[in-house]
Amino acid sequence: MNGDYAQTNIQLYNQLRSAGYSDDEVARIHQSYEVAMDLFTGVFSPSGKPFLNHLVGTASVLCSLRARAALIASALLHAAYIHGDFGTPEKGMTDVNREYLRKNVGEEIEEIVFRYTNLKWNPKLIPQIYASIDTLTEIDREVVLMRVSNQFESLLDHGILYRHDSQLRRQSLERSSAGLIQIANKLGAPFLAAELGRITETTLSIQIPVEMLSTRIKKKAFLHKPFSDREKE
């Protein structure tokens, strides 16, 4: 893994300060992390990696691209309506959940998270997304950049190779990597495009022993409750 990218909140704060973000900007990003702690407590990626680490990593990638603070703060919550636990009966982009985010991180960040959730994204759609970039608003271009950064982060530690469905993830990467690189270049992020090419090549060259694959048969991030909570059910 490239040590230049953060995986913890403290590493991210230090990266932000070193990159010249103001104290107010770092405080705003810290506020998003505090909310993420509540929404993603006990949530893990299918590889077994704590989901908070992934969120921090995505924010870190955007920091390396000198993205504005609001986008970095949004990255810490980008999956709020997909995997977040709001403690409400209904999941997703409900009025109650949206109001919770607005109240705790502001309308701008909530709007970015909302648009991220609404962006349809899979390997088959990548050519269409690439073709539409010039017609997108600036905020939607940022959302696409965050999506590419999200994909890149999942490769930083070769995490997809530790999933139970690693072979399928490897095949998906082979199909989508060229398109992701094209999108990054078209968004004016040649550094990210180059990093994507490098990390994709490295990831595809690695073979992980089957004994090291996650035993959690999950396709998406999942909530893993502690024993003390399970005993109450």
Backbone as CSV, one residue per row, in Angstrom:
resi,resn,N_x,N_y,N_z,CA_x,CA_y,CA_z,C_x,C_y,C_z
1,MET,0.828,-1.193,0.000,0.000,0.000,0.000,0.860,1.240,0.000
2,ASN,0.407,2.289,-0.674,1.125,3.550,-0.715,0.933,4.280,0.601
3,GLY,2.022,4.512,1.327,1.945,5.156,2.632,1.527,6.605,2.588
4,ASP,1.399,7.190,1.407,1.008,8.588,1.298,-0.476,8.795,1.558
5,TYR,-1.255,7.739,1.609,-2.696,7.866,1.790,-3.092,7.444,3.199
6,ALA,-3.961,8.244,3.814,-4.392,7.986,5.188,-5.385,6.841,5.257
7,GLN,-5.407,6.189,6.414,-6.401,5.164,6.702,-7.073,5.410,8.050
8,THR,-6.550,6.364,8.810,-7.172,6.735,10.085,-7.467,8.229,10.061
9,ASN,-8.362,8.648,10.942,-8.711,10.067,10.996,-7.510,10.939,11.336
10,ILE,-6.652,10.481,12.240,-5.488,11.277,12.634,-4.531,11.443,11.457
11,GLN,-4.296,10.370,10.728,-3.448,10.469,9.537,-4.041,11.453,8.533
12,LEU,-5.358,11.433,8.387,-6.009,12.358,7.455,-5.845,13.802,7.909
13,TYR,-6.051,14.071,9.193,-5.903,15.440,9.694,-4.480,15.941,9.463
14,ASN,-3.505,15.083,9.722,-2.109,15.478,9.516,-1.828,15.744,8.039
15,GLN,-2.394,14.905,7.177,-2.232,15.107,5.733,-2.837,16.435,5.299
16,LEU,-4.026,16.723,5.796,-4.706,17.975,5.445,-3.896,19.192,5.887
17,ARG,-3.390,19.149,7.091,-2.614,20.278,7.611,-1.314,20.450,6.824
18,SER,-0.678,19.336,6.484,0.555,19.405,5.690,0.283,19.950,4.293
19,ALA,-0.919,19.675,3.775,-1.281,20.132,2.430,-1.728,21.587,2.411
20,GLY,-1.836,22.207,3.581,-2.158,23.631,3.632,-3.622,23.969,3.814
21,TYR,-4.457,22.975,4.147,-5.860,23.284,4.427,-5.936,24.069,5.741
22,SER,-6.866,25.007,5.805,-6.976,25.870,6.980,-7.548,25.104,8.168
23,ASP,-7.396,25.682,9.343,-7.938,25.050,10.544,-9.459,24.904,10.436
24,ASP,-10.116,25.913,9.869,-11.569,25.844,9.706,-11.955,24.708,8.760
25,GLU,-11.181,24.516,7.706,-11.467,23.441,6.749,-11.253,22.071,7.393
26,VAL,-10.173,21.932,8.141,-9.906,20.661,8.817,-10.991,20.375,9.858
27,ALA,-11.435,21.431,10.544,-12.492,21.263,11.542,-13.786,20.796,10.884
28,ARG,-14.066,21.305,9.695,-15.277,20.894,8.981,-15.198,19.422,8.579
29,ILE,-14.031,18.997,8.144,-13.830,17.602,7.770,-13.892,16.714,9.018
30,HIS,-13.333,17.200,10.113,-13.411,16.474,11.390,-14.869,16.276,11.808
31,GLN,-15.700,17.275,11.594,-17.118,17.179,11.932,-17.784,16.031,11.160
32,SER,-17.444,15.900,9.878,-17.993,14.798,9.078,-17.524,13.452,9.613
33,TYR,-16.279,13.382,10.040,-15.772,12.125,10.587,-16.533,11.740,11.851
34,GLU,-16.833,12.731,12.691,-17.580,12.457,13.916,-18.955,11.860,13.596
35,VAL,-19.605,12.367,12.560,-20.896,11.825,12.139,-20.713,10.419,11.570
36,ALA,-19.647,10.229,10.791,-19.377,8.906,10.209,-19.160,7.859,11.294
37,MET,-18.549,8.252,12.411,-18.357,7.315,13.515,-19.689,6.756,14.008
38,ASP,-20.711,7.615,14.024,-22.035,7.168,14.471,-22.724,6.297,13.430
39,LEU,-22.603,6.677,12.152,-23.338,5.982,11.097,-22.725,4.635,10.720
40,PHE,-21.415,4.488,10.916,-20.734,3.286,10.428,-20.090,2.473,11.550
41,THR,-20.605,2.639,12.769,-20.101,1.835,13.885,-20.332,0.350,13.604
42,GLY,-19.279,-0.430,13.621,-19.414,-1.872,13.406,-19.627,-2.286,11.966
43,VAL,-19.445,-1.362,11.009,-19.621,-1.709,9.599,-18.271,-2.100,9.001
44,PHE,-18.268,-3.189,8.237,-17.049,-3.706,7.631,-17.249,-3.896,6.127
45,SER,-16.157,-3.771,5.389,-16.169,-4.110,3.968,-16.166,-5.629,3.821
46,PRO,-16.563,-6.154,2.667,-16.570,-7.613,2.477,-15.207,-8.264,2.688
47,SER,-14.129,-7.496,2.604,-12.795,-8.041,2.851,-12.510,-8.194,4.337
48,GLY,-13.364,-7.590,5.178,-13.122,-7.580,6.611,-12.508,-6.286,7.097
49,LYS,-12.210,-5.379,6.181,-11.624,-4.086,6.527,-12.693,-3.181,7.150
50,PRO,-12.375,-2.502,8.272,-13.340,-1.564,8.840,-13.744,-0.501,7.815
51,PHE,-15.037,-0.270,7.682,-15.513,0.623,6.635,-15.062,2.055,6.853
52,LEU,-14.894,2.460,8.093,-14.400,3.806,8.378,-13.033,4.038,7.736
53,ASN,-12.207,2.999,7.723,-10.887,3.131,7.092,-11.025,3.439,5.611
54,HIS,-11.981,2.782,4.974,-12.221,3.033,3.550,-12.686,4.467,3.315
55,LEU,-13.584,4.946,4.164,-14.083,6.316,4.022,-12.946,7.324,4.185
56,VAL,-12.123,7.113,5.190,-10.969,7.992,5.406,-10.019,7.922,4.216
57,GLY,-9.806,6.710,3.696,-8.916,6.554,2.548,-9.413,7.302,1.334
58,THR,-10.720,7.272,1.088,-11.285,7.995,-0.049,-11.105,9.491,0.127
59,ALA,-11.337,9.978,1.344,-11.112,11.398,1.625,-9.644,11.762,1.426
60,SER,-8.757,10.855,1.800,-7.326,11.089,1.664,-6.906,11.200,0.199
61,VAL,-7.492,10.348,-0.642,-7.198,10.416,-2.080,-7.597,11.785,-2.621
62,LEU,-8.761,12.268,-2.219,-9.222,13.576,-2.686,-8.336,14.697,-2.143
63,CYS,-7.834,14.530,-0.935,-6.885,15.506,-0.392,-5.631,15.560,-1.253
64,SER,-5.155,14.401,-1.691,-3.953,14.358,-2.534,-4.173,15.060,-3.868
65,LEU,-5.448,15.178,-4.265,-5.802,15.858,-5.510,-6.114,17.332,-5.283
66,ARG,-5.974,17.776,-4.036,-6.262,19.164,-3.655,-7.724,19.522,-3.902
67,ALA,-8.609,18.582,-3.659,-10.041,18.848,-3.764,-10.451,19.833,-2.675
68,ARG,-11.560,20.512,-2.895,-12.006,21.461,-1.887,-12.497,20.717,-0.644
69,ALA,-12.473,21.416,0.478,-12.747,20.800,1.769,-14.132,20.160,1.830
70,ALA,-15.131,20.794,1.203,-16.492,20.250,1.250,-16.559,18.880,0.593
71,LEU,-15.794,18.682,-0.478,-15.805,17.386,-1.155,-15.112,16.334,-0.297
72,ILE,-14.027,16.710,0.351,-13.323,15.776,1.236,-14.214,15.385,2.406
73,ALA,-14.912,16.379,2.972,-15.835,16.100,4.067,-16.957,15.168,3.607
74,SER,-17.423,15.374,2.390,-18.484,14.523,1.837,-18.001,13.100,1.623
75,ALA,-16.730,12.948,1.272,-16.180,11.615,1.044,-16.261,10.756,2.300
76,LEU,-16.159,11.378,3.455,-16.253,10.635,4.709,-17.662,10.113,4.971
77,LEU,-18.618,10.607,4.190,-20.015,10.207,4.365,-20.631,9.712,3.067
78,HIS,-19.796,9.426,2.067,-20.345,9.166,0.730,-21.280,7.956,0.689
79,ALA,-21.099,7.024,1.597,-21.962,5.833,1.608,-23.032,5.895,2.691
80,ALA,-23.308,7.093,3.205,-24.254,7.215,4.312,-25.623,6.642,3.979
81,TYR,-26.107,6.907,2.761,-27.439,6.437,2.376,-27.418,5.019,1.800
82,ILE,-26.238,4.441,1.733,-26.108,3.076,1.202,-25.862,2.086,2.338
83,HIS,-24.920,2.427,3.219,-24.547,1.504,4.301,-24.686,2.107,5.691
84,GLY,-25.032,3.381,5.803,-25.107,4.020,7.108,-26.289,3.549,7.945
85,ASP,-26.077,3.490,9.246,-27.129,3.106,10.190,-27.575,4.361,10.945
86,PHE,-28.725,4.910,10.551,-29.247,6.131,11.160,-30.084,5.842,12.410
87,GLY,-30.239,4.558,12.736,-31.049,4.217,13.885,-32.530,4.403,13.642
88,THR,-32.910,4.434,12.370,-34.319,4.604,11.997,-34.808,3.343,11.291
89,PRO,-36.115,3.108,11.291,-36.645,1.892,10.646,-36.330,1.820,9.163
90,GLU,-36.310,2.969,8.492,-36.107,2.979,7.056,-34.676,3.383,6.718
91,LYS,-34.092,2.690,5.760,-32.734,2.976,5.314,-32.772,3.912,4.103
92,GLY,-31.598,4.378,3.710,-31.489,5.114,2.462,-31.821,6.591,2.563
93,MET,-32.227,7.170,1.433,-32.417,8.613,1.322,-33.825,9.032,1.736
94,THR,-34.189,8.723,2.958,-35.489,9.159,3.466,-35.399,10.620,3.895
95,ASP,-36.547,11.249,4.036,-36.566,12.644,4.478,-35.920,12.787,5.854
96,VAL,-36.193,11.825,6.728,-35.638,11.882,8.081,-34.114,11.762,8.054
97,ASN,-33.596,10.822,7.272,-32.152,10.627,7.209,-31.450,11.818,6.545
98,ARG,-32.072,12.361,5.514,-31.487,13.528,4.850,-31.445,14.726,5.798
99,GLU,-32.500,14.891,6.564,-32.537,15.998,7.517,-31.471,15.820,8.595
100,TYR,-31.225,14.575,8.984,-30.170,14.314,9.975,-28.814,14.797,9.462
101,LEU,-28.503,14.459,8.216,-27.224,14.902,7.670,-27.176,16.422,7.528
102,ARG,-28.250,17.019,7.040,-28.278,18.483,6.897,-28.015,19.159,8.241
103,LYS,-28.649,18.644,9.274,-28.505,19.241,10.607,-27.088,19.104,11.138
104,ASN,-26.432,17.988,10.821,-25.128,17.699,11.437,-23.919,18.108,10.603
105,VAL,-24.081,18.193,9.271,-22.924,18.575,8.446,-23.248,19.683,7.446
106,GLY,-24.499,20.089,7.364,-24.856,21.187,6.477,-25.435,20.738,5.148
107,GLU,-26.121,21.665,4.502,-26.821,21.352,3.255,-25.867,21.025,2.107
108,GLU,-24.731,21.721,2.029,-23.812,21.498,0.911,-23.284,20.075,0.897
109,ILE,-22.819,19.598,2.031,-22.260,18.255,2.111,-23.352,17.210,1.887
110,GLU,-24.523,17.439,2.474,-25.620,16.491,2.269,-25.998,16.392,0.801
111,GLU,-25.989,17.515,0.105,-26.347,17.513,-1.312,-25.347,16.696,-2.130
112,ILE,-24.090,16.793,-1.798,-23.071,16.017,-2.508,-23.271,14.524,-2.248
113,VAL,-23.538,14.161,-0.984,-23.782,12.755,-0.644,-25.030,12.250,-1.364
114,PHE,-26.048,13.076,-1.423,-27.286,12.730,-2.121,-27.015,12.452,-3.598
115,ARG,-26.254,13.330,-4.234,-25.954,13.151,-5.658,-25.072,11.935,-5.894
116,TYR,-24.151,11.682,-4.980,-23.298,10.487,-5.084,-24.158,9.232,-5.073
117,THR,-25.133,9.197,-4.174,-26.006,8.031,-4.057,-26.852,7.850,-5.312
118,ASN,-27.274,8.941,-5.907,-28.128,8.889,-7.094,-27.367,8.559,-8.376
119,LEU,-26.038,8.689,-8.336,-25.241,8.412,-9.528,-25.207,6.908,-9.798
120,LYS,-25.791,6.490,-10.887,-25.763,5.079,-11.252,-24.366,4.719,-11.735
121,TRP,-23.823,3.638,-11.177,-22.404,3.336,-11.435,-22.180,1.824,-11.473
122,ASN,-21.729,1.334,-12.595,-21.267,-0.039,-12.726,-20.397,-0.112,-13.976
123,PRO,-19.629,-1.190,-14.155,-18.706,-1.263,-15.293,-19.358,-1.003,-16.646
124,LYS,-20.606,-1.428,-16.813,-21.275,-1.237,-18.107,-21.593,0.230,-18.388
125,LEU,-21.775,1.024,-17.317,-22.150,2.427,-17.480,-20.962,3.372,-17.603
126,ILE,-19.756,2.882,-17.332,-18.582,3.751,-17.338,-18.380,4.466,-18.674
127,PRO,-18.550,3.790,-19.835,-18.420,4.524,-21.105,-19.431,5.658,-21.234
128,GLN,-20.655,5.446,-20.757,-21.670,6.493,-20.811,-21.299,7.671,-19.915
129,ILE,-20.786,7.363,-18.734,-20.380,8.422,-17.806,-19.237,9.222,-18.408
130,TYR,-18.292,8.533,-19.007,-17.171,9.210,-19.654,-17.663,10.161,-20.751
131,ALA,-18.611,9.691,-21.551,-19.123,10.499,-22.656,-19.912,11.707,-22.177
132,SER,-20.449,11.643,-20.964,-21.309,12.723,-20.471,-20.581,13.780,-19.656
133,ILE,-19.307,13.579,-19.372,-18.592,14.455,-18.437,-18.652,15.923,-18.833
134,ASP,-18.489,16.219,-20.118,-18.476,17.620,-20.551,-19.820,18.308,-20.369
135,THR,-20.882,17.538,-20.180,-22.220,18.119,-20.021,-22.616,18.253,-18.551
136,LEU,-21.787,17.758,-17.643,-22.132,17.758,-16.230,-21.863,19.112,-15.579
137,THR,-22.622,19.399,-14.530,-22.339,20.585,-13.721,-21.049,20.349,-12.938
138,GLU,-20.502,21.398,-12.378,-19.245,21.272,-11.647,-19.398,20.349,-10.442
139,ILE,-20.519,20.455,-9.744,-20.704,19.602,-8.570,-20.842,18.142,-8.972
140,ASP,-21.487,17.865,-10.106,-21.613,16.477,-10.556,-20.281,15.926,-11.066
141,ARG,-19.446,16.790,-11.611,-18.093,16.361,-11.979,-17.308,15.974,-10.719
142,GLU,-17.507,16.731,-9.655,-16.856,16.403,-8.386,-17.358,15.062,-7.850
143,VAL,-18.635,14.815,-8.003,-19.206,13.549,-7.551,-18.592,12.380,-8.316
144,VAL,-18.407,12.547,-9.625,-17.773,11.495,-10.430,-16.326,11.299,-9.972
145,LEU,-15.635,12.402,-9.694,-14.257,12.302,-9.205,-14.221,11.542,-7.876
146,MET,-15.190,11.791,-7.019,-15.245,11.085,-5.743,-15.505,9.598,-5.967
147,ARG,-16.339,9.276,-6.932,-16.612,7.878,-7.245,-15.345,7.168,-7.742
148,VAL,-14.583,7.824,-8.612,-13.335,7.224,-9.103,-12.344,7.081,-7.949
149,SER,-12.288,8.084,-7.076,-11.405,8.017,-5.908,-11.806,6.871,-4.992
150,ASN,-13.097,6.638,-4.871,-13.619,5.520,-4.082,-13.140,4.182,-4.655
151,GLN,-13.219,4.053,-5.975,-12.760,2.830,-6.627,-11.248,2.647,-6.427
152,PHE,-10.515,3.734,-6.568,-9.066,3.691,-6.400,-8.687,3.262,-4.985
153,GLU,-9.401,3.812,-3.993,-9.085,3.476,-2.610,-9.232,1.990,-2.334
154,SER,-10.215,1.365,-2.981,-10.449,-0.069,-2.747,-9.302,-0.927,-3.270
155,LEU,-8.436,-0.313,-4.085,-7.291,-1.039,-4.635,-5.991,-0.758,-3.888
156,LEU,-5.974,0.301,-3.083,-4.722,0.742,-2.462,-4.033,-0.373,-1.680
157,ASP,-4.817,-1.110,-0.912,-4.247,-2.220,-0.139,-4.601,-3.565,-0.764
158,HIS,-5.021,-3.511,-2.049,-5.428,-4.717,-2.788,-6.578,-5.434,-2.088
159,GLY,-7.426,-4.635,-1.418,-8.485,-5.195,-0.600,-9.459,-6.091,-1.347
160,ILE,-9.700,-5.813,-2.626,-10.659,-6.637,-3.375,-10.197,-8.084,-3.483
161,LEU,-8.895,-8.303,-3.346,-8.359,-9.662,-3.485,-8.604,-10.510,-2.246
162,TYR,-9.026,-9.872,-1.149,-9.256,-10.596,0.102,-10.732,-10.890,0.336
163,ARG,-11.578,-10.502,-0.619,-13.000,-10.812,-0.537,-13.253,-12.270,-0.899
164,HIS,-14.386,-12.810,-0.463,-14.709,-14.192,-0.827,-14.949,-14.328,-2.319
165,ASP,-15.374,-13.217,-2.973,-15.629,-13.231,-4.413,-14.524,-12.512,-5.181
166,SER,-13.288,-12.724,-4.739,-12.151,-11.996,-5.299,-11.988,-12.197,-6.805
167,GLN,-12.302,-13.389,-7.294,-12.150,-13.635,-8.723,-13.106,-12.774,-9.536
168,LEU,-14.323,-12.633,-9.062,-15.286,-11.767,-9.740,-14.842,-10.316,-9.690
169,ARG,-14.280,-9.898,-8.561,-13.797,-8.513,-8.423,-12.610,-8.269,-9.343
170,ARG,-11.763,-9.272,-9.481,-10.617,-9.160,-10.379,-11.094,-8.993,-11.825
171,GLN,-12.088,-9.767,-12.212,-12.623,-9.661,-13.569,-13.283,-8.311,-13.812
172,SER,-13.993,-7.807,-12.801,-14.633,-6.501,-12.910,-13.588,-5.406,-13.071
173,LEU,-12.504,-5.512,-12.331,-11.416,-4.536,-12.442,-10.809,-4.547,-13.838
174,GLU,-10.612,-5.732,-14.378,-10.054,-5.839,-15.727,-10.948,-5.155,-16.760
175,ARG,-12.269,-5.248,-16.569,-13.213,-4.650,-17.513,-13.312,-3.133,-17.366
176,SER,-13.153,-2.652,-16.140,-13.460,-1.248,-15.882,-12.253,-0.325,-15.776
177,SER,-11.064,-0.864,-15.588,-9.903,-0.021,-15.268,-9.586,0.997,-16.356
178,ALA,-9.639,0.590,-17.614,-9.318,1.528,-18.706,-10.291,2.695,-18.717
179,GLY,-11.579,2.398,-18.498,-12.577,3.453,-18.471,-12.390,4.401,-17.305
180,LEU,-12.019,3.873,-16.150,-11.772,4.714,-14.981,-10.598,5.659,-15.232
181,ILE,-9.576,5.147,-15.856,-8.402,5.970,-16.175,-8.791,7.082,-17.145
182,GLN,-9.605,6.756,-18.129,-10.066,7.767,-19.087,-10.878,8.851,-18.386
183,ILE,-11.747,8.449,-17.477,-12.559,9.413,-16.755,-11.679,10.338,-15.912
184,ALA,-10.718,9.764,-15.204,-9.821,10.580,-14.379,-9.085,11.610,-15.222
185,ASN,-8.604,11.198,-16.380,-7.909,12.136,-17.262,-8.848,13.237,-17.755
186,LYS,-10.068,12.863,-18.101,-11.015,13.842,-18.626,-11.448,14.833,-17.547
187,LEU,-11.393,14.410,-16.296,-11.729,15.296,-15.185,-10.562,16.201,-14.804
188,GLY,-9.462,16.078,-15.514,-8.290,16.904,-15.218,-7.500,16.401,-14.029
189,ALA,-7.492,15.079,-13.828,-6.753,14.479,-12.719,-5.763,13.449,-13.250
190,PRO,-4.748,13.888,-14.003,-3.798,12.940,-14.593,-3.012,12.152,-13.556
191,PHE,-2.764,12.759,-12.390,-2.059,12.038,-11.326,-2.871,10.830,-10.871
192,LEU,-4.174,11.038,-10.675,-5.047,9.938,-10.276,-5.111,8.874,-11.366
193,ALA,-5.159,9.307,-12.623,-5.196,8.361,-13.742,-3.944,7.481,-13.738
194,ALA,-2.789,8.113,-13.530,-1.533,7.367,-13.512,-1.482,6.401,-12.329
195,GLU,-1.960,6.870,-11.170,-1.988,6.018,-9.983,-2.926,4.828,-10.184
196,LEU,-4.047,5.078,-10.845,-4.978,3.990,-11.141,-4.328,2.923,-12.021
197,GLY,-3.611,3.369,-13.026,-2.931,2.426,-13.898,-1.910,1.603,-13.151
198,ARG,-1.158,2.270,-12.281,-0.119,1.590,-11.518,-0.716,0.569,-10.555
199,ILE,-1.720,1.007,-9.767,-2.258,0.124,-8.746,-3.073,-1.008,-9.357
200,THR,-3.699,-0.768,-10.510,-4.442,-1.834,-11.183,-3.493,-2.932,-11.645
201,GLU,-2.401,-2.522,-12.269,-1.422,-3.500,-12.738,-0.868,-4.333,-11.587
202,THR,-0.559,-3.656,-10.477,-0.025,-4.362,-9.310,-1.044,-5.327,-8.728
203,THR,-2.279,-4.844,-8.570,-3.326,-5.677,-7.980,-3.582,-6.934,-8.797
204,LEU,-3.646,-6.784,-10.114,-3.939,-7.925,-10.978,-2.787,-8.931,-11.027
205,SER,-1.610,-8.514,-10.590,-0.454,-9.417,-10.621,-0.320,-10.246,-9.343
206,ILE,-1.142,-9.930,-8.349,-1.024,-10.584,-7.041,-1.992,-11.756,-6.925
207,GLN,-1.516,-12.834,-6.340,-2.356,-13.992,-6.044,-2.400,-14.179,-4.529
208,ILE,-3.610,-14.215,-3.983,-3.787,-14.366,-2.543,-4.200,-15.810,-2.226
209,PRO,-3.532,-16.466,-1.278,-3.930,-17.834,-0.903,-5.390,-17.868,-0.465
210,VAL,-6.092,-18.893,-0.854,-7.515,-18.997,-0.552,-7.776,-18.971,0.955
211,GLU,-6.808,-19.425,1.742,-6.976,-19.444,3.190,-7.056,-18.041,3.788
212,MET,-6.619,-17.024,3.026,-6.604,-15.654,3.528,-7.834,-14.862,3.105
213,LEU,-8.717,-15.481,2.332,-9.920,-14.772,1.904,-10.915,-14.668,3.062
214,SER,-11.683,-13.598,3.060,-12.679,-13.404,4.106,-13.689,-14.546,4.106
215,THR,-14.060,-14.984,5.287,-15.073,-16.030,5.403,-16.485,-15.438,5.455
216,ARG,-16.568,-14.117,5.427,-17.873,-13.446,5.437,-18.401,-13.415,4.005
217,ILE,-19.451,-14.129,3.748,-19.989,-14.218,2.389,-20.898,-13.010,2.150
218,LYS,-20.281,-11.877,1.922,-21.008,-10.630,1.748,-20.611,-9.974,0.426
219,LYS,-21.613,-9.450,-0.283,-21.337,-8.725,-1.524,-21.112,-7.234,-1.264
220,LYS,-21.666,-6.751,-0.159,-21.558,-5.332,0.177,-21.112,-5.189,1.624
221,ALA,-20.847,-3.945,2.016,-20.488,-3.684,3.402,-21.596,-4.184,4.323
222,PHE,-21.222,-4.628,5.518,-22.188,-5.232,6.423,-21.926,-4.815,7.861
223,LEU,-22.986,-4.878,8.662,-22.891,-4.551,10.078,-22.533,-5.791,10.871
224,HIS,-21.472,-5.707,11.663,-21.038,-6.830,12.504,-21.197,-6.397,13.955
225,LYS,-22.225,-6.907,14.601,-22.531,-6.488,15.960,-21.595,-7.147,16.973
226,PRO,-21.273,-6.436,18.045,-20.468,-7.058,19.110,-21.304,-8.089,19.858
227,PHE,-20.651,-9.000,20.565,-21.355,-10.045,21.297,-22.368,-9.454,22.268
228,SER,-21.996,-8.372,22.929,-22.884,-7.792,23.948,-24.199,-7.328,23.330
229,ASP,-24.166,-6.882,22.079,-25.386,-6.426,21.421,-26.192,-7.614,20.905
230,ARG,-25.495,-8.634,20.437,-26.190,-9.820,19.925,-26.955,-10.542,21.023
231,GLU,-26.440,-10.467,22.235,-27.079,-11.173,23.346,-28.438,-10.575,23.691
232,LYS,-28.682,-9.321,23.274,-29.943,-8.654,23.591,-31.063,-9.074,22.638
233,GLU,-30.699,-9.696,21.523,-31.696,-10.023,20.498,-32.453,-11.308,20.849
